[in-house]
Amino acid sequence: MSNKFQEGDIVEGTVTGVQAYGAFVSLDEDVQGLVHISELTNGFVKDIHDHVKEGDKVNVKILEVDEENNKYSLSIRAIEPKKEERVVAKNIQQKEGEHGFNTLKDKLEEWIKQSE
């Protein structure tokens, strides 16, 4: 078991194999882990081959280390921004571009008039 990788670490690895249930990722010469299909991306994965292939370099977060069985549970999804976060960030960016940044105090009077 490797002491250089711990739960919570984010590391780069190489996909060494792809199965219907997940992708095996090599973190170094001695350590390999599994990214379960549910930890691949935010959203539904119909075909894992649409997301990863053997030889891909991927960043993964180490979710769990089972030292007794020398198994690493990995996640790509855990380090991706959620879809909702991307949408909110995009909406904020668009609104700031259209109207500029306004504080609540500045907007309060306008909202009161709109509600009447």
Beta strands, then each sheet from edge to edge (+ up, - down):
strand 1: 10-19
strand 2: 22-26
strand 3: 32-36
strand 4: 57-66
strand 5: 71-75
sheet 1: 1+ 2- 3+ 5+ 4- 1+
end
